[in-house]
């Protein structure tokens, strides 16, 4: 049997981390909720740590997390119109995997 996220998660517009943990715990009664919380937190923490190191995290069939660099630039204060220097930034970026993209576009 192949596990899919849709097998254990409600399809809603948004889901918080605590709702994700609750849903996973309900669909896996052999696991304690506190253990599910530790697992989810460990996964999120490791993804965050990898991105902070500049690494890329790929979850096959789901997508890939990476860090993109935005160059320093001259911006404008929208209130006053004055020129403002905006420093270089690093931002998280997510690219969907092929299987996830296909699932999202089924029936369109």
C-alpha positions as CSV (number, residue, x, y, z in Angstrom):
1,X,0.0,0.0,0.0
2,X,1.3,3.5,-0.9
3,X,0.7,6.2,1.7
4,X,-0.5,9.5,0.5
5,X,-1.1,12.7,2.5
6,X,-4.7,12.7,1.4
7,X,-5.3,9.4,3.2
8,X,-5.0,11.0,6.6
9,X,-5.6,14.8,6.2
10,X,-8.8,16.8,5.7
11,X,-8.8,18.9,2.6
12,X,-9.2,22.4,3.9
13,X,-8.1,25.9,2.8
14,X,-5.6,26.1,5.7
15,X,-4.2,23.8,8.4
16,X,-2.2,24.8,11.4
17,X,0.7,22.8,12.8
18,X,-1.5,21.8,15.8
19,X,-4.3,20.7,13.5
20,X,-1.9,18.7,11.5
21,X,-0.6,16.9,14.6
22,X,-4.2,16.3,15.8
23,X,-5.2,14.8,12.4
24,X,-2.2,12.6,12.2
25,X,-2.7,11.3,15.8
26,X,-6.4,10.6,15.0
27,X,-5.5,8.6,11.9
28,X,-2.6,6.7,13.6
29,X,-4.2,5.5,16.9
30,X,-1.1,3.3,17.6
31,X,0.9,6.5,18.2
32,X,0.6,8.9,21.1
33,X,-0.2,12.5,20.2
34,X,2.9,13.7,22.1
35,X,5.0,11.4,19.9
36,X,3.3,12.7,16.7
37,X,4.1,16.2,17.9
38,X,7.8,15.3,18.4
39,X,8.0,13.8,15.0
40,X,6.3,16.8,13.2
41,X,8.4,19.3,15.2
42,X,11.6,17.3,14.4
43,X,10.9,17.3,10.7
44,X,10.1,21.1,10.6
45,X,13.2,21.9,12.7
46,X,15.4,19.8,10.5
47,X,14.1,21.5,7.3
48,X,14.6,24.9,8.9
49,X,18.2,24.0,10.0
50,X,19.1,22.7,6.6
51,X,17.8,25.9,4.9
52,X,19.7,28.0,7.5
53,X,22.9,26.1,6.4
54,X,22.1,26.9,2.8
55,X,21.2,23.3,2.0
56,X,18.3,22.2,-0.3
57,X,15.7,19.8,1.1
58,X,13.9,17.5,-1.4
59,X,10.9,15.4,-0.6
60,X,10.4,13.2,-3.7
61,X,6.9,13.6,-5.1
62,X,6.1,16.5,-2.8
63,X,8.6,19.2,-3.6
64,X,11.9,20.9,-2.7
65,X,12.7,23.6,-0.3
66,X,15.7,25.9,-1.0
67,X,17.0,29.4,-0.3
68,X,17.0,32.2,-2.8
69,X,19.2,35.3,-2.6
70,X,17.8,38.7,-3.3
71,X,20.3,41.3,-4.1
72,X,20.5,44.6,-2.3
73,X,18.6,47.3,-4.1
74,X,17.2,50.9,-3.8
75,X,13.6,50.9,-2.8
76,X,11.0,53.6,-2.0
77,X,9.2,54.4,1.2
78,X,5.6,54.2,0.0
79,X,4.5,56.8,2.6
80,X,7.1,59.5,1.8
81,X,8.4,58.5,-1.6
82,X,12.0,58.8,-0.2
83,X,14.6,56.4,-1.6
84,X,15.6,53.6,0.9
85,X,18.5,51.2,0.7
86,X,17.2,47.6,1.0
87,X,19.9,45.1,2.1
88,X,20.5,41.7,0.5
89,X,18.1,39.0,1.7
90,X,17.9,35.3,1.7
91,X,14.3,33.9,1.4
92,X,12.9,30.4,1.6
93,X,11.6,29.0,-1.7
94,X,9.4,26.0,-2.4
95,X,9.0,24.3,-5.7
96,X,6.3,21.6,-6.0
97,X,7.2,18.1,-7.2
98,X,5.7,16.6,-10.3
99,X,3.4,14.2,-8.4
100,X,2.0,17.0,-6.2
101,X,1.5,19.3,-9.1
102,X,-0.4,16.6,-11.1
103,X,-2.6,15.9,-8.0
104,X,-3.4,19.5,-7.6
105,X,-4.4,19.8,-11.3
106,X,-6.5,16.6,-11.5
107,X,-10.0,17.4,-12.7
108,X,-9.3,20.9,-13.9
